[in-house]
Amino acid sequence: MAPEPVQPSDEELVEAVLRGQRERFGDLVERYQGRLVNYLYRLLRSVEDAHELTQEVFIKVYQALDRYDPRYRFSTWIFRVAQNAAIDEIRKRRVRLVSFDGREDDEGEAREWEPESPERGPYGALRNAERGGAIQEAIDKLPWEYRELIVLRHFGELSYDDIARLKAMPLGTVKNKLFRGRQMLKEELAEYLQD
Amino acid sequence: MDDRTERAGHDEIREWLSLEREPEALLSRDQQRRVDQHLVACSGCRGERERLIRLEALLAGGVLPVRAGFRADVMRSLPAAGWEARSPRAWRLPVAVLVLLALAAAFAVAMPAARTGDAGPVSGTAGAVADMIATGALAAAGMLWASWRGMGVALDAFLSPGAAFALLILVVSLDVLLLSFLVRRGRKPAPEIAGRRRGP
């Protein structure tokens, strides 16, 4: 069997973009788009906003690419940009006096999405919608310090180490907060975790 | 072992349970061994582990798919960044022009020296090559001029001076239009996010 081609690291891709290979930025987009969209979706609760903000994050990162310091991990850097963008967006929403936990009108954006599941038929669809809503509700109920870490770990797919760097926390604190966050989620989602 | 010690033991194991499947190997061998030993005897912690696995699966099933064409949308919306002007690729054209100018200057210097016969072998060869290129260029210019004259004769035969002038204006206008399109394509607009909603 032929060996799998070695994927360039994030830092190598950044280097290539800075050397003038603009199209290599597309590889970075491909690598991070899912993680960023999901991270932002869980914080903002809107599919459209998550995509738009992710696009803005990539634009900001591209414009500041020459200021990226390769001694640090690219993943930590891009998630820091995303985190700041999410906080700005949440502040803007508060200014607009839009309820953060309610669906909005046609011009608003808080449209929820239902996860795909093997369950089919009308009851299956209902169960999927319930489950999707329950996950989001459970996440929303978490205090911010736990919510952010849970979302970074499970939807941003950041390692414990990356989270510790991003949040400037000791690794032990990250472990502890993620443990507590998961305990709270287990209680909230107990109904879906039974046999 | 009293209740408090036993409870503390369970809590510690449960905290470790949430680390045991992490790819970063967050548990030491000793911790993993203690977890395994504890689970053999403790059904409560085994149940806890099952629930943890189900929770992770539940969260993993809640991953939102990225909309189709997202990468292309991002790449299209990328503005020209300030650092691009400093990238090596941006310098290629000016460098190529400079090299051509340097070569032309070298030929210009070498040619008179070759003609006077006091040139060395290198500059003599360069002068001969330059002479050959100059002759070729002269021949090409002559052919171009002849065809231009031929076109002029043809235009004279079919077009009045007024119509020829109008044609000239049309050609110049089309050139300007084409040039403006090219300039506009080269200068990217400020990042416009597709479907971005109203401001705050």
Interface residues (C-beta under 8 A of the other chain):
Chain A: L18 R19 G20 Q21 R22 E23 F25 G26 V29 E30 Q33 G34 V37 N38 Y41 V47 E48 A50 H51 E52 T54 Q55 E56 F58 I59 Y62 Q63 A64 L65 D66 K92 V95 R96 E107 E109 W113 P115 E116 S117 R131 G132 I135 Q136 H154 F155 S159 Y160 D161 K175 N176 L178 F179 R182 L185 K186 L189 A190 Y192 L193
Chain B: R14 E15 S18 L19 E22 P23 E24 L26 R51 L52 R54 L55 E56 L58 L59 A60 G61 G62 V63 L64 P65 V66 R67 F70 R71 D73 V74 M75 S77 L78 P79 A81 G82 W83 E84 R86 S87 P88 R89 A90 P191 I193 A194 G195 R196 R197 R198 P200
